[in-house]
Amino acid sequence: MKTMQNSYKKNVVSSLTLASVVFFFLPVAFLFMADPCHIFHRPIPGIFNHGFTGDVRCQNAGFINTYLKNPQEAFDSIFIGTSLSGNFLPEHIAAKTPWKRTMKLTLPGGKPAELKIVTERALASPNVRHVFGEVFPYQFLLYPSDDIKKIAKTDEFPLYLYNNSRLDDYRYLFNTSTLISSIGILNGEDYYNISPIEHIDYWKHDCLEEKTCIPFHKEDAIQKIKSSYNKTNHLLKTASEISTINYSAADQYLLSTILPYCSSNISFDLFFPPVSLLWFARQGTAEFDYQLYMLRYVVEKTSACGNIRVYAFNNELWITGDLAHYHDPRHFYGGVQDYIIDSMASGKHLITMDNIEAFERLFIENVNNYVPWASTEEQLRNSIH
């Protein structure tokens, strides 16, 4: 009887062991080897020779873990932003600035809390000496209190991949999305097989050399916009009025991230992107004021930091007034982004407390006098910009 019981126990243990190997250890080993987001390693040539996943919130964690922290990759700067920053070319940055290899860590629709998480994780790398940072005030207005605890409860952003615990990274191997992505690799799904990796996630960069940007509104659409367009009548706010605007989101997500590096050996070039005047003309008064005067707030808070510079481009009417430079009222083509790099490299469009009031006054004048228009393709080709 005991022999039969012992034999039964051995069979049960053997079955459980086999089941564990088949249903647990082998899948985990497979997911580790496939590693679609490159959290642990690069793709394995000849086995999992895949490119980069389109899940940028997962992929950026892999960029930081496997590439940014590797001294042999020679990354010395990072680019943080939303999809508005998707078209910056790393080779243009290397040609015009001291920074020879820039890792783009942009997030389409990136919430300020998400961008803070990515920035802090990237800055933990000893290789990073410079940060290019897009500051789009509308996102701070849209997500004023989307804190990290709230993000941790969602599946959209894998917060556990952005802390210092390597043990937490292994949760990624037990994630349904990882399994689906890994199966997709075996099925030969189209990943971004792009080299260098800095070219991941570009949506359009055709304007600088070819001058072939297609206006997001054709001539008949422009005429339709003009016919329904209502001119604005915004007024400059007093210092007292500006002080009532709540910029706690900027404190929480932006300034708390960069001010600890004030006067450090890491430099920051922050820029407020040149979204179109059509975009601003469609904003209500409260939304308009929030977006305009956040620039003043950030400039004032960083003014004592010699290593933090702030740029703004909204008064460049050849950009913001001409809808031919835009994919939609917010997203501008790559020629504009190259101009931004050129300007930051030369110190053009630098905003300080000495010129901020003049910038605000001119911007309000430009918005109030704006009439929608768009260059033709021929005019773009002949443009000196």
N, C-alpha and C positions, 0 to 999 in steps of 0.2 A: 504493500500500500504506500509506504513512504517513498519507494522508488518511483511509483507512478506520480505521486505528488511532486517529488523533486523534478521529475521529467516534465511535468505540466508547468511548474514554475519556470524551468529553464526555457520552455517553449514560449511562455508569455514574455519573459524578459527578452528573448531573442526577437520575438515579433515586435515588441515595443522598440527595441534598439533599431531594428530594420526600418520600422515605420518612422522613427526619429530621423534616421539618416535620409530616407527617401523624401519625407514630407517637410523636414526642417533644415537639416544641415546642408543637404545638396542644393535646395533652392537658395539658401543664404549664400553659399559658396558661389553659386551661379550669379546672383545679383552683385556680389562683391567683385567678381571678375568682369562682369559687364559694365558696372559702374557708369550708367548713362550720363550722370552729371559731373563725372570726374572728381568726386569728393575724395577718393582715396588714391587714385592713380590715373595716368593717361590710359587711353585705349590700348589693348594688348594687340600688337601687330600680328596679323594672320588669324586671330581668333575673334577679337571684338574690335575691329579696325573702323570704328564708327566716329562720326564727327561730334558735333555739339547739339544738345537738345534745345528746343525752342522754349523750354520752361526757364526763363532767365532768372527767376528767383532762386531756383535750385542751381542753375548753371553758374551764376555769379559766385555762389559759395564754393563750387569746384574751381573756378578761376582763381579765387583767393587761396584756397588750400593747396592746390597742386601747381599753380603757375606763379602767382604773385610772390609767394613765400620762397620760391626757388631762386637763389642768387644767380644761377646759370641763365635764367630767363632774362635777367638784366632790366626788369621793370623798375623805373625810378619815379613814376608818377601815376596817378589814377584820375579818371574822369567820372564824376558822379552826376546823375541827372535823370530826367524822365525821357520819354521818346523824343522830346524836343532836341535832345543832344545825340540822337542816333546817328547823325551824319558827319560827325567830326572824323577826319582822316588822321590816323596816327602818324603817317609819314609827313603830313603837313605840319603837325605839331613838332615833330623831330627836326624839321627843316627850319622852323621859325623860332623855336624856343630852346633853352638849354636842356630840355627833357627829352631824352633819346628813345625812351620806350614807355608809352602810356597805355595802361590797361583801362578799357572802357567798362564801367560797371553801371550801366544805365538800366532803368526799370520803366518800361512802358506803363504809364498811369501811376508811376511811383508815388506812394504816399510819403509825406515827410518823415513819419516814424520809420518806414521801411528804409528810406535813404539814410537815415541816421544809423540804423543797424548795420547796413552795408559799409558805410563810411568808417564806423568805429572798428569793424572787423578788419577792414583793409589797412587802416592805420596801425593796427597791431603788427603789421609786417615791418621789419626793420629796413626793408629796401625802399620804402616810399619816402620821397623827399619833397614831393609837391602834390597838390590837389587842385584840379580844375573842378569847380562846383557850380552847377546850374541852380539858380534860386528862382523858382516860378511861384510868385506869391499866391496865385489862384489855388494851388494845391494846399497851401497852408490855410487858406480861407475855407476850402472844401472839407478838409480833415483836421479841424482844430484840436480834437481831443482823442484821436485814434491811437491810444497809447499801446505800449509794447505788450502789456498783459492781454489786451483785446486781440492783438495780432496773434499772440501765442495760441489763442483758442480757435483760430481759423486754419483751414487747410491750404489757403492761398499762399501764405508765406511760411517757409520751413525755418522758423526761428531757431530751432535746435541745431541747425547747421552753422549758425553764426556766433556761437559762444566758444569758450576755450576748452570745452570738454570733448576730448576725442571719443570718449565712451558714448556721448550723446549722438555723435555722427553715425553710430551703428544703427540707430533707430531708422535711418534712411533705408537700410536693407530690409526692413520689415514694413515698408510703405507700399501701398497698392500702386501708387504712381510709378515707383521705381520698378516694380514687377512689370507693369504694362509697358514702360519704356524699354526694359530689357528684352521683353518678348518682341517688341517692335524692331529692336536691333537685329534679332535673329531672322525676322521676316524681311529684313532689308529695307526698312522704312528710311525715307530720305532725311538724314540729319544734315546739319550745316557742316559740310566738309570744306572748310575755308581755312586758308593759311595766308597771312598770320591770323592768330586768334583775335587780334584787335579789330578785325573786319566783320565780326559777328554782329548781326542784328542791325544792319544798315537798311533803311527803307528807301532812300533816294539820295544820290549825290551826283547830279548831272549838270548843275548850273554853272560851276566856275569855269571849266575849260570849254565845254561845248555850247554853253548858253542856250540850252534846249529845254529849259523848264517850261512845262505847259501850265498856263494859269489854271487854277482850280475853278475859275469862272471864265467861260468864254464871253465874247463880246455881248451876245444877247443877254447872258446872265448878268453881266455887269450893268447893262442898261436897266434890267429889272431891279437890281439892288438899288441903283440910283433913284429909281422912281418911288421906291418905298422907304428910302433912307431918311431918317430924321436926325437932323444935326443936334449936337449936344450943347449944353451950356454949363460946363463944370466951372467951379470957382476955386481959386486957391484957398486953402484952409489956413487958419492962424495956428501958431504954435500950441495954443491952448486947445483948439479943436483937434489937432493931430494927436495930442497927448491922451485923448479919450479913446483912441482906437486900440483895441486889445490885440497885442502881438505876443501873447503868451505861447502860441504855437511856434513862433520863431525862436523864442527863448528855449522852449523844450526840445525842439527837434534840430535846430540849426546852431544856435549860439552855444548851447551846452556841449555841442560836439566839437566846435572849432576853437572856442575861447581858451580851453585848457592848453592849447598849443600856441597861444599868443606869445610872440617874441621867441619862439622855439626855432629849431633849425629845419622845420617843415614849413614850407610856404603855401599860401592859398591864393588862388585867383578865383574869386566868386563873380558870377555874371548874371545879370537879370536879362533874360532872353528877349529879343525884339519880336514879340508877337504883334500881329498887325493892328493898325489903328482901327480897322473894322471890328476887331475883337473888343477893344476898349470902348468903342462907341456903342456897343451893344450891352455894356454893363450898366447896372443901376448905380446910383450915386454912392451908396455904401460900399458896394463891391469895387467900384472904380477907386474910391479913396483908399481902401485897404490895400489894393495892389500898387497904387502909386506911392503911398507914403511908407510902405514897408522898406523901400529902398533907403529912405532917410534913416529909418530905425536901425537897419543893419549897418549902414555906414557909421552912424554915431556910436554904436556898441563896439565896433571893431576899430575905431579911429586911433586908439592908443597902441594898436598892434602893427608894427612895421612890416611884419611878414604876411599880413592879410590885406589884400587889395580887392576893391569892389568896382565892377564895371557895369555900365548900362548902355543900351543901344536904341532905346525907343524913339529917340529924336532924330535918327537917321531916316529921313523920309524916303530916300531911294529904296530903303528896305521896307519899312513899316507901312508906307503909303501905297506901295506897288504890290497888288495882289498876285502878280505873276511870280513873285518869289515864294509863294505859299502853296502848300498842298491843301490846306484848309485855313481858317482864320488864325490858327496857332502855329502849325508846323511849317517851318521854312526849310528850303532846300540847302544843299551842302555848300554852295557858293557863299551864302550868308555866314555859314559856320566857319568857313575858311577866313572870311573877313574878321570874324570875332577873334580868332586866334592871332591874326596879324595885328589887330588892335591891342590885344592884351600884351603881345610881345613888345610893342613899341610904347605902351603906356597910354595909348589913345583911348578916349572914352572912360578914363578913370574918374570915378565919382568920389569927392571928398566933402567935408563939411563946408568947404569954401565955395563949392560950385553947385551944391545940391539944390539950393533955392532957385537958381537960374535954370537948372535942368527941369525942375517941377513947373516953373512958370511957362517955359517954352513947350513942354509936353502938353499942358492943358490947352495952350493956344493951338497947337497942332491938331489935337483931337477935336476941338470945337470948330475948327475950320476945315476939317477933313471932308473930302468928297471921294467916294470909292473910284478906283481906276486900276488898270492893269496894262503893263507893257505888252506889246506883241513879241513874238519870238525874234523877229528881226531887230526890234529895238533892244531886246536883251543881248543879242549877239554884238551889237554895236556899243553897248554900255561900257564906260570906262571902268566900271567896277567888275 
